[in-house]
Amino acid sequence: MPMPEPVIHIRNLTTRFGDRIILDQINLDIYPHEVTVILGGSGCGKTTLMKSITGLVTPEKGEIHIFGRPFTESDEKHYKETLERIGVLFQNGALLNSVTVKDNVAIPLEQHSHLDPELIEKSVAVKLQLVGLSHAMHLLPSELSGGMRKRAALARAIALDPEILFCDEPSAGLDPLSSAALDKLILTLKEQFNMSILVVTHELASIHRIADRIVFLDEGKILFTGTLEDAKSCGIDTVETFFETGSF
């Protein structure tokens, strides 16, 4: 069965900070309606790869196509339109501590939609119900547990009904039960909304729960890309050792 057209198509992507090359000639395709997990040791470039795809880091060279159109060299209008079709769950949540959970989730709708306030309020209520936080909409982020903050940040990330969702270390700092609940929510988004989801994580249990495809980075290069099952028996010592021990 032929592979579908990728939702993200990357060729020869190179990113440099000063004299240090972080990503070195990356070639990668991300396919629709899958959870793709990017993993690798500390400093291997996985978060930089995500930030390069989402426009938070400017690559030195290379091409990124999203939804079949160039993104790295797009004009301002196309750049904005593309960003409105993706959502990002940042590692620390990046919630505004001075406003309520409800107001945090409303921010993308207020900035990037033409909905009137009543419809924005209804949309926010739907997203908070989806992540199980209807009861917490009037609380401040400081009043939430770690797992609740991640779910609130996830509600904000999906406020605009994105086609692609990026999650940077979603399980970081969570206890096993909260991590499992968040993984279940990620899978729900994939199944119910046909989202393509890109996750940076090194949590082995989480990878086994959510991953359809693995991208393994090592020193700025792709060491392996393929299905989770193939990753476990790919014949590459670094990759197989990680899946056997959970460490790099």
Backbone torsions as a table, in degrees:
resi	resn	phi	psi	omega
1	MET	NA	124.9	-177.1
2	PRO	-67.1	149.5	177.9
3	MET	-71.7	145.1	175.5
4	PRO	-70.0	166.6	175.7
5	GLU	-64.8	135.0	-179.3
6	PRO	-68.6	147.1	174.1
7	VAL	-82.4	-24.0	174.5
8	ILE	-131.1	129.5	-176.5
9	HIS	-128.6	117.1	-174.3
10	ILE	-120.6	132.1	177.7
11	ARG	-136.3	129.0	174.1
12	ASN	54.5	38.2	-177.7
13	LEU	-75.5	122.3	178.0
14	THR	-128.1	128.1	178.8
15	THR	-126.4	133.8	-175.7
16	ARG	-130.3	136.8	170.3
17	PHE	-113.3	106.0	-175.2
18	GLY	65.5	-127.6	179.3
19	ASP	-89.2	-4.2	-174.8
20	ARG	-96.4	124.6	176.1
21	ILE	-84.0	119.8	-178.8
22	ILE	-92.3	-44.3	175.2
23	LEU	-121.0	131.3	-170.5
24	ASP	-123.4	98.1	174.9
25	GLN	56.4	54.2	-177.9
26	ILE	-78.0	129.3	171.8
27	ASN	-121.0	123.3	-172.4
28	LEU	-158.0	140.8	172.3
29	ASP	-119.8	134.2	175.8
30	ILE	-110.2	125.8	-172.0
31	TYR	-98.4	153.3	-175.1
32	PRO	-68.7	149.5	171.7
33	HIS	60.4	32.3	174.7
34	GLU	-125.5	158.1	166.9
35	VAL	-99.7	112.4	177.7
36	THR	-102.3	124.5	-179.1
37	VAL	-104.1	126.1	174.3
38	ILE	-99.6	123.4	179.3
39	LEU	-139.1	169.0	-177.6
40	GLY	156.0	169.3	-177.5
41	GLY	-66.9	168.7	179.2
42	SER	-58.5	131.8	178.4
43	GLY	81.7	9.6	-176.8
44	CYS	-78.9	-15.4	176.8
45	GLY	110.9	7.4	-174.0
46	LYS	-66.8	-44.0	178.0
47	THR	-68.8	-36.2	176.9
48	THR	-63.3	-36.8	176.8
49	LEU	-61.8	-46.3	178.7
50	MET	-62.7	-42.7	-179.6
51	LYS	-67.5	-31.8	177.1
52	SER	-67.6	-41.0	-179.3
53	ILE	-65.9	-38.2	-176.1
54	THR	-88.6	2.2	175.4
55	GLY	85.9	6.4	179.1
56	LEU	-80.8	-19.8	174.9
57	VAL	-127.8	135.7	179.7
58	THR	-92.2	117.8	179.1
59	PRO	-66.5	154.8	174.6
60	GLU	-72.2	-39.6	176.7
61	LYS	-159.5	170.3	-179.7
62	GLY	111.8	173.7	-177.0
63	GLU	-125.7	139.8	172.1
64	ILE	-126.6	121.7	173.8
65	HIS	-110.4	130.6	176.2
66	ILE	-123.4	130.7	-175.8
67	PHE	56.9	33.2	174.5
68	GLY	81.5	5.2	-178.7
69	ARG	-126.1	148.1	178.9
70	PRO	-59.5	136.4	179.0
71	PHE	-112.0	-38.3	-175.4
72	THR	-63.5	-29.8	-177.9
73	GLU	-122.0	29.5	-178.3
74	SER	-79.1	157.1	176.2
75	ASP	-74.9	172.1	-173.3
76	GLU	-60.7	-38.9	-178.2
77	LYS	-64.8	-48.8	-179.2
78	HIS	-67.2	-38.5	178.2
79	TYR	-58.2	-46.9	-179.8
80	LYS	-65.4	-43.2	179.7
81	GLU	-61.2	-39.4	179.7
82	THR	-67.3	-44.1	180.0
83	LEU	-61.3	-30.3	179.2
84	GLU	-73.8	-11.2	179.2
85	ARG	-102.2	3.9	177.7
86	ILE	-126.4	155.3	176.3
87	GLY	-127.9	150.6	-177.8
88	VAL	-130.5	125.3	171.1
89	LEU	-101.6	106.8	-177.1
90	PHE	-77.2	156.2	-175.3
91	GLN	-57.9	-42.5	-178.2
92	ASN	-93.1	6.9	180.0
93	GLY	85.8	-39.6	177.8
94	ALA	55.3	34.7	175.8
95	LEU	-78.4	150.1	174.4
96	LEU	-81.4	119.5	-174.4
97	ASN	-73.2	-16.5	-174.4
98	SER	-87.4	-7.3	-179.0
99	VAL	-127.4	163.4	-175.8
100	THR	-70.4	167.1	175.4
101	VAL	-56.8	-46.3	178.9
102	LYS	-56.1	-46.3	-178.7
103	ASP	-69.5	-32.8	175.3
104	ASN	-61.3	-46.6	-177.7
105	VAL	-68.1	-28.8	-178.9
106	ALA	-73.7	-19.6	-172.8
107	ILE	-54.4	-50.3	-179.9
108	PRO	-61.6	-35.6	179.7
109	LEU	-68.9	-38.7	178.9
110	GLU	-68.5	-33.4	-175.9
111	GLN	-87.9	-28.5	-169.5
112	HIS	-127.2	6.8	176.2
113	SER	-125.5	169.4	178.6
114	HIS	-110.9	22.6	-179.5
115	LEU	-72.3	146.9	175.9
116	ASP	-77.9	163.3	-174.4
117	PRO	-54.6	-35.6	-179.0
118	GLU	-66.3	-42.4	179.0
119	LEU	-69.5	-36.1	175.9
120	ILE	-60.8	-43.8	-179.8
121	GLU	-61.9	-41.6	178.6
122	LYS	-65.7	-41.5	179.6
123	SER	-64.3	-42.2	177.9
124	VAL	-61.0	-42.6	179.9
125	ALA	-61.3	-39.4	178.9
126	VAL	-63.8	-45.0	-178.2
127	LYS	-66.5	-39.5	179.6
128	LEU	-69.5	-33.9	174.9
129	GLN	-65.3	-40.2	-179.6
130	LEU	-59.2	-39.1	-178.3
131	VAL	-94.4	7.2	175.3
132	GLY	76.1	31.7	-177.5
133	LEU	-124.1	24.5	179.0
134	SER	-56.8	-35.1	-177.1
135	HIS	-74.2	-13.2	-172.5
136	ALA	-111.2	10.6	-172.0
137	MET	-62.8	-27.0	-177.6
138	HIS	-97.5	5.6	177.8
139	LEU	-86.5	157.9	172.2
140	LEU	-85.9	153.8	178.1
141	PRO	-53.5	-33.5	-179.5
142	SER	-66.8	-16.5	180.0
143	GLU	-92.3	1.9	-177.4
144	LEU	-101.2	153.9	170.8
145	SER	-74.2	170.9	179.9
146	GLY	-59.8	-43.9	179.5
147	GLY	-65.5	-37.9	178.5
148	MET	-67.1	-37.8	178.0
149	ARG	-63.3	-40.8	178.2
150	LYS	-63.6	-39.8	179.9
151	ARG	-69.8	-35.9	175.9
152	ALA	-64.9	-42.3	177.8
153	ALA	-65.2	-34.9	177.1
154	LEU	-66.6	-41.1	177.1
155	ALA	-59.2	-40.8	177.6
156	ARG	-66.8	-38.8	-178.7
157	ALA	-64.3	-27.4	-179.0
158	ILE	-104.8	12.6	-176.2
159	ALA	-58.2	-35.5	-177.8
160	LEU	-95.0	15.8	-179.2
161	ASP	54.3	58.6	-174.9
162	PRO	-68.5	153.7	175.0
163	GLU	-85.4	-26.5	176.7
164	ILE	-126.1	132.9	178.0
165	LEU	-118.8	128.9	176.9
166	PHE	-106.5	131.3	-179.9
167	CYS	-127.5	117.9	-178.8
168	ASP	-100.0	108.4	-179.9
169	GLU	47.9	59.1	-175.6
170	PRO	-63.0	-28.0	-177.3
171	SER	-92.2	-0.9	-176.5
172	ALA	-58.3	126.9	176.3
173	GLY	80.6	3.6	-178.9
174	LEU	-97.5	149.5	173.7
175	ASP	-73.6	163.9	-175.2
176	PRO	-56.3	-38.9	-179.2
177	LEU	-67.8	-43.5	178.6
178	SER	-65.6	-38.1	178.5
179	SER	-64.0	-44.3	179.1
180	ALA	-63.8	-38.8	179.1
181	ALA	-65.2	-39.8	178.9
182	LEU	-67.2	-40.0	176.6
183	ASP	-60.8	-41.8	178.1
184	LYS	-60.9	-38.4	178.9
185	LEU	-66.8	-40.3	177.9
186	ILE	-61.4	-43.1	178.4
187	LEU	-66.2	-35.6	176.4
188	THR	-61.1	-43.1	178.6
189	LEU	-61.8	-42.0	179.8
190	LYS	-63.4	-46.3	-174.3
191	GLU	-74.3	-45.6	-173.9
192	GLN	-79.3	-31.2	-174.3
193	PHE	-116.4	7.9	178.3
194	ASN	53.1	35.5	178.9
195	MET	-74.7	149.6	166.2
196	SER	-97.2	127.3	-171.1
197	ILE	-124.6	129.4	179.1
198	LEU	-114.4	120.7	-173.1
199	VAL	-122.8	127.0	169.1
200	VAL	-95.0	120.4	178.4
201	THR	-160.4	159.0	171.7
202	HIS	-124.5	9.5	-178.9
203	GLU	-80.0	110.4	-172.3
204	LEU	-61.7	-42.9	-179.6
205	ALA	-62.2	-40.8	179.5
206	SER	-65.5	-42.0	179.0
207	ILE	-58.4	-44.9	179.8
208	HIS	-64.6	-29.5	-178.7
209	ARG	-78.1	-36.2	-167.6
210	ILE	-114.5	-21.4	-166.0
211	ALA	-77.1	129.5	165.7
212	ASP	-93.7	-36.4	-175.2
213	ARG	-139.0	146.1	-177.7
214	ILE	-115.2	135.0	168.1
215	VAL	-120.4	114.6	-176.1
216	PHE	-106.7	115.8	-179.9
217	LEU	-99.1	145.9	176.1
218	ASP	-147.4	116.2	179.0
219	GLU	52.5	44.6	173.8
220	GLY	80.7	2.7	178.6
221	LYS	-121.6	155.0	176.8
222	ILE	-81.4	119.1	179.6
223	LEU	-88.1	-33.9	-179.6
224	PHE	-154.9	143.4	167.8
225	THR	-142.4	133.9	-177.9
226	GLY	164.8	-169.4	-178.1
227	THR	-71.8	161.8	178.0
228	LEU	-59.1	-43.9	-179.1
229	GLU	-63.7	-41.3	178.9
230	ASP	-66.3	-33.5	-179.3
231	ALA	-62.2	-33.7	-176.2
232	LYS	-71.4	-19.0	-177.5
233	SER	-136.1	39.7	-173.6
234	CYS	-83.5	-10.7	-179.6
235	GLY	82.3	6.9	176.9
236	ILE	-101.9	116.1	-170.8
237	ASP	-53.9	-46.8	-176.6
238	THR	-60.9	-41.3	-178.9
239	VAL	-70.5	-48.8	-177.9
240	GLU	-65.1	-37.1	178.3
241	THR	-62.7	-40.2	178.6
242	PHE	-61.3	-44.1	-177.3
243	PHE	-73.9	-18.0	175.5
244	GLU	-85.4	-34.7	-170.9
245	THR	-117.5	-20.6	-176.9
246	GLY	80.1	11.8	179.9
247	SER	-135.0	160.4	-177.5
248	PHE	-98.4	NA	NA
